Amino acid sequence: MASRLLLRACRVTVKARNPALAWTARRALASGGGIPTDEEQAAGLERRVLQAMKKGKDPYSIFKPKEYAGTKEDPHIVPGISDKRLVGCLCEEDNTAIVWFWLHEGNPQRCPSCGSYYKLIHHELPH
């Protein structure tokens, strides 16, 4: 407590004698001063993701997927890197059992239990 009072008294004295000496150098935190933005601070994979998001792309499926009706005309879209993929369907909202089935590329396929349609779309990995 005493050191704070002494330091404050020294500052007041210095300001009274010579205001030019009282000015303390401020360190700039970013190129323009202030706190850096996410784009200025990001590096590596995070920077690539931010640049892709600026262009409107979603390279790592970060955004919430679009909702589909699940009908034959508007099936649920499932991205995959091969010509088939294992899909799990929760047929009812409060259901605890998952119905698993293989989804093949091509026409929409139906869930064997509830009848919702799914379609496999080829997806390229970004790296």
N, C-alpha and C positions, 0 to 999 in steps of 0.2 A: 504494500500500500504506500509506504513511504517512497519507494523508488518511482512509482507512478507520479506522485506529487512533485518529486524532484525533477523528473523528466518533463512534466508539463510546465513547471516554472522555468526550466531552461529554454523550452520552445518559445514561451511568451517573451522572455528576455531577448532571445536572438531575433525574433520578429520585430521587436521594438527598436533594436539597434540598427539592423540592416535587413529589410524585407527580401532582398535578393538571396541572402544566405539561407533564409527560412524555406525556400522552395526545395522540395525533395523530388528527385527523379522518379517518375512512375514507369514501371516496366510494362510495355505493351504485351498483352496476352495473345493477340492475333495480328495478322498482317495489317489490318485496319484499326487495331486497338480494340480493347474489350474482350469479351469471352468468345472463343472460336466457335463457329457453327459445326454441325455434324459433318458437313462436306469438307471443311478445312481440317478437321481432326481425324477423319476416317482414313484407314490404311488397309491395303490388302483386299481380302474378300469383302469386307464391309464396304469399301469404296466402290468395288465393282457392282455390288447389289444396289447401292444408292444411285450410281450412274444409270443402271438399267431401269430402276424405278422412275427416274426422271424422264426416261424415254417411253414410259408406259408399259414396260415389260415386267414380267414376274418370273425371273429365271429359276428361283428355288421354291416356287409354290408357297410364298409367304402370305399372299392375300387369301381371304376367305373364298372358297370356290363358289362359282355361280350355282344357284339352285335350279334344278330341272324338275319337270313334272313326273318323269319316270314312265311316260307312255311310250308307245312304239314310235310316235312322231317326234317326241322330245325326250330321248333317253338320258339317263345319268351318264355323263362323260367320265371315263376312267383313263388317265394317262398311263402309258406303259412303254418300256424300252424294248420289249420283245413282241412276238406275235400272240402271246397268251399271258394271262395274269390271274392269280387267285384273288377272288373278291368275296368279301364278307358282307352280308345284308342283315341289318336289324329290321325285320319285317314290321314290327310294331314298336311304338315309342317306348313302352315299358317292358319290352321283351328282354329277357336275360340270355337267351340262346341266340347265337349267331349262325346263320345259314351260309356255309361256304360253298362256292362253286367256281369252276374255271370259266373265264371269259376269254373268248378268242376274237382276234381282229376280224373285222368285216361287218356283217349285219348286227343290229342290236339283239341281245339275248335276254331272255326272261329269267327272273329269279324263280327257282322251282317251288318256293313256298308262297310268296305274296303276289307275284306277278309283275313286279316292277321291272322295267327294261333298263339295261346297261349297255354301253357301247365302248369298246376299247379303241383309243386313238393313240397312234404312235407319237412319242414324245422324245425329243433329243435332249440329252443332258448338256448343261451349259459349259462344262469343263472338259 
